[in-house]
Amino acid sequence: MTTVIAFILIFGSLVIFHEAGHFFVAKKAGILCREFAIGFGPKILSFKKNETQYTVRLLPIGGYVRMAGEDPDMPELKSGQRVGLLFDENEAVEKIVVNGKDRYTGLRMIETESADLERALVIKGYEEGDDEHLRTFKVKRDAVLVEDRMEMQIAPWDRQFASKSLGKRALTIFAGPLMNFVLAALVFTLMAVVQGVPMTDPVLGTVVKDSAAAKAGLHKGDTVISIDGAEISTWNDIVDVIQKHPDEKITFTVERNGKTMDIPVTPKSISEDGKTIGRIGVTSPVDHSPLKVATYGITQTYVWTVEIFKLLGHLISGGFSIDMLSGPVGIYKSTETVAKSGIIYLFKWAGLLSINIGIMNLLPLPALDGGRLLFFGIEALRGKPIDRQKEGIVHFIGFALLMLLMIIVTWNDIQRFFL
């Protein structure tokens, strides 16, 4: 149950922050956001607030913000079509009923001659009982079109994604991955608040009760000068020596209260990632100063971003294997392992996942945010946008291939962990 809760919280946070980036920048630009979804597939939960439908969907493989104009989601009114209109007190159309008209009262029926629900915001047609006079009906900017019991708010051109400047569109798309880096920085900062900022000095932090270090007589605050005569200058030097000597006696030369003393310690052997290493039961020294805590989140996000880019470079240059990828199942199993190590390790895992998602979404691949930003870059160079239908086909194919890859990776994870 702990793993399930941890997975839901981590996955939900990653998706919510990512999509919130798209959502809030889009709203700031005046774009109509029809849906804010966590997950894909059938709806599990759904509620509407203001203009946006908020949904939780079955498949935990991401999320999306559906913006007006990004796809042909608005039904068109055709010439000769009979529709029912509901008006407000100013005689402006506030609801257009395409079918199921018997469920509404007060409808005025018209036969449509033409309709412009994007720019002019008018419907022209003949009212029932008057076939001679063509009338023009003004449509409200937030009017609703009803078809098959589904209500959809119309989107005037200035509220559609494509109507915005190149800069606003690019920022709307970039804001999603950006928020993943922001989340990572917040998580790492929270880690620093809880445990302090790890220091590199060769000083012992907390000594675990009844550990090899405690039994040997090592104290918190001891400065390690050397181990078995080898000079020690950083905390990592201490860790490296200890790990290389499981069940072997080693001598710490430490400075305590101005005095130097030799203390023999025998690291306890443990198994980690299939290898046997030594542990003595001490933590690294930490710094709780406000400045260190305040900057830790940003510096750690930068450090891990660089490391992940290096790893991607190795994958490209050193060959690719499907085992290098993990889907929801693999992430769940990894979360289960990390959860056993404690809350701090879960924080770190969430931060690393958030950076990974931010970087992966910035890759210039179709259907990903990076792919869309690539098209914006081409538009900037050409001075005009690429044909929307052609771009849509590229993204559709990319999305289909991405879903296929997700299925393959998920099946591979199931085989690795359960079969």
Helices and strands as residue ranges (DSSP letters): H 2-28, E 33-49, E 52-67, E 82-87, E 93-97, G 101-103, E 108-116, E 122-127, E 135-147, E 150-153, G 157-159, G 161-163, H 166-195, E 197-198, H 212-216, E 223-227, E 230-231, H 235-243, E 250-256, E 259-265, E 268-272, E 275-279, E 286-287, H 290-318, G 322-324, H 328-339, H 343-362, H 369-382, H 388-418
